[in-house]
């Protein structure tokens, strides 16, 4: 009966351990906020810099699985290629070892303080940022409480001859690697699996000698979340997942061979560990250091060989011609929702794409109107379907983000983006309205006077400038006084000229130089162009209010 209750306590400790890890990771990620986004934006083709970024990002969010899934999402969205991503994946494996290093420190007596302080901050703090820090502290405390609960109750396994035989068998390289791979592949977290192993070691059930190969296998099994993330992604994303697995597997095989050879010498891994003062008699600490050493060696050996590894990957999984369908999002990926700051960035990128498509459609529509080009009319109709689709998908993605725990600034940004896409979508609608008049002119062979055409060309120039400047301001999501002033002046000039041209049209009607049928189309075009200008103006100033204050002061 005592064994039964010990098992229950171990399972309860495991639950606390996993909850604490999740809480701490999410708190760190949310507290990092835009800094995390900025860090990932600065990734270059330099694989060593990318590796450092991978270390830092994963050390912040404490989940190599989350970092790896995010990288797959970026590659799938075309924001990153396999050569940039592989450096981050190397770094993420080093970054995630920070958890095991924390767990190796004996601070059991102080752990309840972290949980208590964190709970107080979460309960009474009014600002989200403070709550995130509380979540970090509480998660940290719960993580260690779970670890302690497991290590205090694993003792019953010492008396089990069956478990002793299993441990003895798993000390062999092949079986050890296999057990580590399968176990971590199931729970999908190398930090959690190594943490459980450390709890077993702390209770005296296993030693470093018993589980060294299991540690290596766990690092290979940690590649499973990347494969799952790449399952529905493009070819290059699958290549990223495969290259990540190949480097971990080759490292596990090579380092296992070295460790096995050292066992025949006085410098075995266990002997070296016991010779280090702070590791002597500390099997949990030895497991942590071995976990860190494996990932550092993996990076030192294989990062310089990343190009040949990518070539090997492409031999196993060759490139194929993939043409992206128009009717799909490019930047929105549900995998990135695990990292809200990056998901916000992706919405901004998709909104930029939507704005550029609406602007392009407007230009096609006006060319169709002026040139009577039926091919362009068809192009506008096809693009309009994409604009409507993107508007719907961006809206759905924004709703998902707003359901997450995000910082206030990101929530405001999502409100701004939601408002902007409504105006952008209306610009697309007006472009389609212009093509209806273009078709009518082609069908009925309608001709305007030279003066009327000059006026429409002039309004088109003003609207084009409004769209260009407005989207420049919107895409930057920051205030540029000169551009903002130009938008205001152009919009005012557009409104004034529309009034003047309406008056000119009445004079032409009275003089008999313009027919009623022509006049209806002309007046409709003036209204459409004015409305496109209004929507472009709204898009231009779709910027969080705190950033718009400087414009108000200077205007």
SVG drawing of the C-alpha trace seen along z (x, -y; Angstrom):
<svg xmlns="http://www.w3.org/2000/svg" viewBox="-29 -76 72 84">
<polyline fill="none" stroke="black" stroke-width="0.4" points="0.0,0.0 2.9,-2.3 4.3,-1.8 0.9,-2.7 0.8,-6.0 4.5,-6.7 3.5,-6.2 0.6,-8.7 3.0,-11.2 5.5,-10.8 2.7,-11.4 1.5,-14.4 5.1,-15.7 5.4,-15.2 2.2,-17.1 3.5,-20.0 6.9,-19.9 5.2,-20.1 2.8,-22.9 5.6,-24.8 7.7,-24.5 4.9,-25.7 4.0,-28.6 7.6,-29.8 8.2,-29.5 5.0,-31.4 5.7,-34.1 9.3,-34.6 8.0,-34.7 5.3,-37.3 7.6,-39.4 10.1,-39.4 7.4,-40.6 8.6,-42.8 12.3,-42.2 11.9,-38.6 10.4,-39.8 13.2,-42.3 15.8,-39.6 14.4,-37.2 13.9,-40.0 17.7,-40.6 18.7,-37.1 21.1,-37.1 22.6,-34.4 25.5,-34.2 24.9,-30.8 27.0,-31.6 24.9,-34.8 21.8,-32.7 23.0,-30.1 23.5,-32.8 20.0,-34.1 18.7,-30.6 20.4,-30.2 19.1,-33.5 15.5,-33.1 15.3,-29.5 16.9,-30.6 14.1,-33.2 11.1,-31.0 12.7,-27.8 11.3,-25.6 13.4,-24.4 10.2,-22.8 8.5,-26.3 11.6,-27.8 11.8,-25.0 8.1,-25.2 8.5,-29.0 11.4,-28.5 9.5,-26.0 6.6,-28.5 9.1,-31.2 10.5,-28.9 7.0,-27.9 6.1,-31.6 9.2,-32.4 10.6,-34.7 13.7,-32.5 15.5,-29.9 17.0,-26.6 20.6,-28.1 19.4,-30.7 17.2,-28.3 19.8,-25.6 21.9,-28.0 18.9,-28.8 18.1,-25.1 21.6,-24.4 21.3,-27.3 17.9,-26.3 19.3,-22.9 21.9,-24.8 19.4,-27.3 17.0,-24.7 19.7,-23.1 19.3,-26.2 16.4,-24.4 18.5,-21.4 21.2,-23.7 18.6,-25.4 17.3,-22.1 20.8,-20.9 21.0,-23.7 19.8,-22.7 17.4,-25.5 14.6,-23.3 14.3,-25.1 13.6,-28.5 11.3,-27.3 8.0,-28.0 9.0,-31.6 9.0,-31.9 5.6,-30.3 4.1,-32.5 5.5,-35.8 4.5,-34.8 1.0,-34.0 0.7,-37.4 1.9,-39.3 -0.5,-37.4 -3.4,-38.0 -2.9,-41.7 -0.9,-43.2 -3.0,-45.4 -0.5,-45.7 0.0,-42.7 3.7,-43.1 3.9,-42.6 1.6,-39.6 4.0,-38.0 6.9,-38.4 4.6,-36.8 3.9,-33.9 7.7,-33.4 8.3,-33.3 5.3,-31.0 6.2,-28.7 9.8,-28.5 8.6,-27.6 6.1,-25.0 8.7,-23.5 11.1,-22.9 8.3,-21.6 7.4,-19.0 11.0,-18.1 11.4,-17.6 8.1,-15.7 9.3,-13.2 12.8,-12.8 11.4,-12.2 9.1,-9.5 11.2,-7.6 12.9,-5.6 10.6,-2.6 12.3,-1.8 15.5,-1.0 13.9,2.1 12.7,3.3 14.9,6.0 12.9,5.6 13.8,1.9 17.4,2.6 17.6,5.1 16.0,2.5 18.5,-0.1 21.4,2.3 20.1,3.1 19.6,-0.5 23.3,-1.3 24.2,0.2 24.6,-2.4 22.0,-1.1 19.2,-0.4 19.9,-3.6 19.7,-5.8 16.5,-4.1 14.8,-4.4 15.8,-8.1 14.5,-8.8 11.2,-7.1 10.5,-8.6 11.3,-12.2 9.5,-11.7 6.3,-10.8 6.4,-13.7 8.0,-16.1 10.3,-18.0 13.9,-17.2 13.9,-19.6 11.0,-17.6 12.6,-14.2 16.0,-15.2 14.3,-16.7 12.6,-13.3 16.0,-11.6 17.6,-14.1 14.8,-13.4 15.5,-9.6 19.2,-10.4 18.6,-12.6 16.7,-9.8 19.6,-7.4 17.8,-5.2 20.1,-5.8 23.6,-7.1 25.2,-8.9 26.8,-5.6 23.3,-4.1 21.7,-6.8 24.4,-8.6 23.2,-7.1 19.6,-7.8 20.5,-11.5 21.9,-11.4 18.8,-9.6 16.6,-12.2 18.3,-14.9 17.5,-13.0 13.9,-12.5 13.5,-16.2 13.5,-16.6 10.0,-15.0 8.1,-18.3 9.9,-19.8 8.7,-16.9 5.1,-17.4 5.3,-21.2 6.6,-20.5 3.9,-17.9 1.6,-20.3 4.2,-22.8 6.1,-23.2 9.1,-21.2 11.8,-23.5 10.2,-23.3 10.4,-19.4 14.0,-19.8 14.6,-21.9 13.1,-19.2 15.1,-16.5 18.4,-18.4 17.7,-19.0 17.2,-15.3 20.3,-14.3 22.6,-16.6 21.2,-15.3 21.3,-11.7 24.8,-11.9 26.0,-13.7 24.4,-11.0 26.1,-8.2 29.5,-10.0 29.5,-11.1 28.2,-7.7 31.1,-6.0 33.6,-8.4 32.0,-7.7 32.0,-4.0 35.7,-4.1 36.5,-6.2 35.0,-3.4 38.0,-1.3 40.3,-4.0 40.8,-5.6 39.1,-8.7 35.5,-7.4 32.7,-9.9 31.8,-8.8 35.4,-9.1 35.7,-12.6 32.5,-13.7 33.5,-12.4 36.8,-14.2 35.1,-17.6 34.5,-19.0 31.0,-20.4 29.8,-17.3 31.2,-14.6 28.4,-12.7 25.9,-14.8 24.3,-12.5 21.6,-15.1 24.2,-17.7 26.3,-15.2 23.2,-14.5 22.7,-18.2 26.3,-18.8 26.3,-15.8 23.1,-17.2 24.8,-20.6 28.0,-19.0 26.3,-17.0 24.5,-20.0 27.6,-22.2 29.7,-19.4 27.0,-18.8 27.2,-22.5 31.0,-22.7 31.3,-19.7 28.3,-20.0 27.6,-23.8 30.7,-24.3 29.4,-21.3 25.9,-22.7 26.3,-23.3 27.2,-19.6 24.4,-18.5 21.9,-20.6 23.2,-19.1 22.7,-15.6 19.2,-16.6 18.4,-17.7 19.7,-14.4 17.3,-12.5 14.5,-15.0 15.1,-16.8 13.7,-20.2 10.5,-20.3 8.9,-23.2 6.3,-24.7 4.2,-27.5 2.3,-29.3 -1.4,-29.5 -2.8,-33.0 -5.8,-32.1 -3.8,-31.6 -2.0,-33.6 1.8,-33.8 2.7,-34.9 -0.1,-33.6 0.8,-30.2 -0.9,-28.6 2.4,-27.2 3.6,-30.8 0.6,-31.4 2.7,-29.6 4.8,-32.8 2.3,-35.7 4.8,-38.5 5.9,-36.8 2.2,-36.1 1.6,-39.9 4.5,-40.6 3.1,-38.1 -0.3,-39.8 1.5,-43.1 3.3,-41.5 0.1,-39.9 -1.6,-43.3 1.2,-44.9 0.7,-42.3 -3.0,-43.0 -2.4,-46.7 0.0,-46.2 -2.5,-44.0 -5.3,-46.5 -3.0,-49.3 -2.0,-47.1 -5.7,-46.3 -6.6,-50.0 -3.8,-50.7 -5.0,-47.8 -8.6,-49.1 -7.6,-52.6 -5.5,-51.3 -8.5,-49.2 -10.7,-52.3 -8.3,-54.6 -7.1,-51.9 -10.2,-49.8 -8.2,-46.6 -10.5,-43.6 -7.5,-41.5 -6.8,-43.9 -10.5,-43.8 -10.3,-40.1 -7.2,-40.5 -8.9,-42.9 -11.8,-40.4 -9.4,-37.6 -7.3,-39.7 -10.5,-41.0 -11.4,-37.4 -7.9,-37.1 -8.4,-40.4 -11.7,-39.2 -10.1,-35.9 -7.1,-37.6 -9.4,-40.0 -11.4,-37.1 -8.3,-35.1 -6.5,-38.0 -9.6,-38.8 -9.8,-35.1 -6.1,-35.2 -6.5,-38.4 -9.4,-36.9 -7.1,-34.0 -4.3,-36.3 -6.7,-38.4 -7.7,-35.1 -4.1,-34.7 -2.4,-36.4 -0.6,-39.3 0.9,-42.6 -1.3,-45.7 0.8,-47.3 0.3,-44.2 -3.5,-44.2 -3.7,-47.8 -1.7,-46.9 -4.2,-44.1 -7.1,-46.7 -5.3,-49.0 -4.7,-46.2 -8.4,-45.1 -9.5,-48.6 -7.0,-49.0 -8.0,-45.9 -11.6,-47.0 -10.5,-50.2 -8.1,-48.2 -10.8,-45.8 -13.1,-48.7 -10.3,-50.0 -10.4,-46.7 -14.2,-46.9 -13.9,-50.4 -11.3,-49.0 -13.9,-46.4 -16.5,-49.2 -14.1,-51.1 -13.9,-48.0 -17.7,-47.9 -17.6,-51.3 -14.6,-50.3 -16.7,-47.3 -19.6,-49.7 -17.4,-52.1 -16.0,-49.2 -19.5,-47.7 -21.2,-51.0 -18.1,-52.7 -18.4,-55.6 -15.9,-58.5 -15.1,-61.4 -14.0,-64.9 -10.3,-65.7 -11.0,-68.0 -12.9,-65.2 -10.1,-62.7 -7.5,-65.2 -9.5,-65.7 -9.8,-62.0 -6.1,-61.5 -5.3,-64.3 -7.5,-62.7 -5.9,-59.4 -2.5,-60.9 -3.7,-62.3 -5.2,-59.0 -2.1,-57.1 0.0,-59.5 -2.4,-59.0 -2.2,-55.3 1.6,-55.2 2.2,-57.6 -0.6,-56.1 0.7,-52.6 4.3,-53.8 3.1,-55.3 1.0,-52.3 3.6,-49.8 6.2,-51.6 3.7,-51.7 5.6,-54.8 5.2,-58.5 7.0,-60.4 5.8,-64.0 6.7,-64.8 4.7,-61.9 1.8,-62.5 1.7,-66.1 1.8,-65.1 -1.1,-62.7 -3.3,-65.3 -2.5,-67.9 -3.1,-65.4 -6.4,-64.3 -7.5,-67.9 -6.5,-68.7 -8.4,-65.6 -11.6,-66.7 -11.2,-70.3 -10.6,-69.1 -13.6,-66.7 -15.8,-69.7 -14.3,-71.8 -14.6,-69.0 -18.2,-68.4 -18.8,-72.1 -16.9,-71.8 -19.0,-68.8 -22.2,-70.7 -20.9,-73.4 -20.0,-70.8 -23.5,-69.3 -25.1,-72.8 -22.8,-73.4 -24.0,-70.1 -20.4,-68.6 -21.2,-65.8 -24.1,-63.3 -26.2,-62.1 -24.8,-58.6 -21.2,-59.9 -22.1,-62.2 -23.4,-59.4 -20.2,-57.4 -18.1,-60.5 -19.9,-61.6 -19.7,-58.0 -16.0,-57.9 -15.5,-61.2 -17.3,-59.7 -15.3,-56.4 -12.0,-58.2 -12.9,-60.4 -13.8,-57.4 -10.7,-55.6 -8.8,-58.6 -10.7,-58.6 -9.9,-55.0 -6.3,-55.5 -6.2,-58.4 -7.7,-56.1 -5.1,-53.4 -2.3,-56.0 -3.3,-56.9 -4.0,-53.3 -1.2,-53.7 -1.6,-53.3 -2.8,-56.5 0.4,-57.0 2.4,-57.2 -0.1,-59.7 0.3,-62.2 3.4,-63.8 1.4,-64.4 -1.4,-66.1 1.1,-68.4 2.9,-69.4 -0.2,-69.9"/>
</svg>
